[in-house]
Amino acid sequence: GVNTLFGFGTFAILYLLLGEFFHYLVILIISNFIAVVFSFLTLKFLVFQTKRNFLQEFIKCYTTYLVILFLNSVLLYFAVDIAKQPIILSQLFITISLVIISYIAHKYFTFKTI
């Protein structure tokens, strides 16, 4: 929901502002870092409401998002450079596709209840 919109919106805005200066995959990495911080805070305090160690959960969260970022980068590269699809539209579909994987990873790894 909100995290997905924030993450996609961050990418789209940065691409529109900086796309002529930076490669779209560089923009993906920058937007990912911004979105991960926002997402971690909403997941920790609103979705899963955990009370465990902040730093440990952040590291687990970022590790999860690094895997998602890798998948996203590969898929976006194939969509844009191989299939010649528009960047922002491709990222929208990829973002939607990775939501379920992300949620499951956070539920059973990042914020797993003991």
C-alpha positions as CSV (number, residue, x, y, z in Angstrom):
1,G,0.0,0.0,0.0
2,V,1.6,3.1,1.3
3,N,5.2,1.8,1.1
4,T,4.7,0.6,-2.4
5,L,3.3,4.0,-3.5
6,F,6.1,5.8,-1.7
7,G,8.8,3.6,-3.3
8,F,7.4,3.9,-6.8
9,G,6.7,7.6,-6.4
10,T,10.3,8.2,-5.2
11,F,11.7,6.4,-8.2
12,A,9.4,8.2,-10.7
13,I,10.0,11.6,-9.3
14,L,13.8,11.1,-9.1
15,Y,13.8,9.7,-12.6
16,L,11.8,12.7,-14.0
17,L,14.1,15.1,-12.2
18,L,17.4,13.4,-12.7
19,G,16.9,11.0,-15.6
20,E,18.9,13.1,-18.1
21,F,21.9,13.2,-15.7
22,F,21.9,9.7,-14.2
23,H,21.3,6.2,-15.5
24,Y,18.0,4.7,-14.5
25,L,19.7,2.0,-12.4
26,V,21.6,4.6,-10.4
27,I,18.3,6.3,-9.8
28,L,16.8,3.0,-8.7
29,I,19.5,2.6,-6.1
30,I,19.1,6.1,-4.7
31,S,15.3,5.8,-4.6
32,N,15.6,2.4,-3.0
33,F,17.7,3.7,-0.1
34,I,15.1,6.5,0.6
35,A,12.2,4.1,0.3
36,V,13.8,1.5,2.5
37,V,14.1,3.9,5.4
38,F,10.5,5.0,5.1
39,S,9.3,1.4,4.6
40,F,11.3,0.1,7.6
41,L,9.7,2.7,9.9
42,T,6.2,1.9,8.7
43,L,6.7,-1.8,8.8
44,K,8.3,-1.8,12.3
45,F,5.9,0.6,14.0
46,L,2.6,0.3,12.1
47,V,2.4,-3.1,10.4
48,F,4.3,-5.6,12.6
49,Q,4.5,-3.4,15.7
50,T,7.7,-5.1,17.0
51,K,9.6,-4.0,20.2
52,R,12.8,-5.8,19.4
53,N,16.2,-4.2,18.7
54,F,15.9,-1.4,16.2
55,L,19.3,-1.8,14.6
56,Q,19.1,-5.5,14.2
57,E,15.7,-5.3,12.6
58,F,16.9,-2.5,10.3
59,I,19.9,-4.6,9.2
60,K,17.6,-7.5,8.5
61,C,15.2,-5.2,6.7
62,Y,17.9,-3.7,4.5
63,T,19.3,-7.2,3.7
64,T,15.8,-8.2,2.6
65,Y,15.5,-5.1,0.5
66,L,19.0,-5.7,-1.1
67,V,17.7,-9.0,-2.5
68,I,14.6,-7.2,-3.7
69,L,16.8,-4.4,-5.2
70,F,18.8,-7.0,-7.1
71,L,15.7,-8.7,-8.5
72,N,14.3,-5.3,-9.4
73,S,17.5,-4.2,-11.1
74,V,17.7,-7.3,-13.2
75,L,14.0,-7.2,-14.2
76,L,14.2,-3.4,-15.0
77,Y,17.3,-3.9,-17.1
78,F,15.6,-6.6,-19.1
79,A,12.4,-4.6,-19.5
80,V,14.2,-1.4,-20.6
81,D,17.3,-2.5,-22.4
82,I,16.3,-5.8,-23.8
83,A,12.5,-5.5,-24.3
84,K,12.7,-1.7,-25.0
85,Q,9.8,-0.9,-22.6
86,P,9.3,2.6,-21.0
87,I,11.3,3.0,-17.8
88,I,8.6,4.3,-15.4
89,L,5.9,2.0,-16.7
90,S,8.3,-1.0,-16.4
91,Q,9.2,0.0,-12.8
92,L,5.5,0.2,-11.9
93,F,4.8,-3.3,-13.0
94,I,8.0,-4.6,-11.4
95,T,7.2,-2.9,-8.1
96,I,3.7,-4.4,-8.1
97,S,5.2,-7.9,-8.9
98,L,7.7,-7.7,-6.0
99,V,5.3,-6.6,-3.3
100,I,4.2,-10.2,-2.4
101,I,7.8,-11.4,-2.2
102,S,8.8,-8.4,-0.1
103,Y,5.9,-8.8,2.4
104,I,6.6,-12.6,2.9
105,A,10.3,-11.9,3.4
106,H,9.5,-9.3,6.0
107,K,6.9,-11.3,7.8
108,Y,9.0,-14.5,8.1
109,F,12.5,-13.0,8.3
110,T,12.8,-9.3,9.1
111,F,10.0,-9.0,11.7
112,K,9.5,-12.7,12.5
113,T,7.9,-13.2,15.9
114,I,9.6,-15.7,18.1
